[in-house]
Amino acid sequence: MLLLLLMVGLSRLHKHRRALFAALVVLSRTAVCCRVTPSQKAQ
């Protein structure tokens, strides 16, 4: 079993890494996504 944890903002993801990120997403069997606001991050 492989556990991969990515915490990334796509706006901060370098262009040359976006293709790799997309490939990892396609190969994953499960994805859990969570979006928070800046005020939630500050807590």
Residue pairs with C-beta under 8 A, 6 or more apart in sequence:
4 24
4 28
6 21
6 24
8 21
10 18
10 21
13 21
25 31
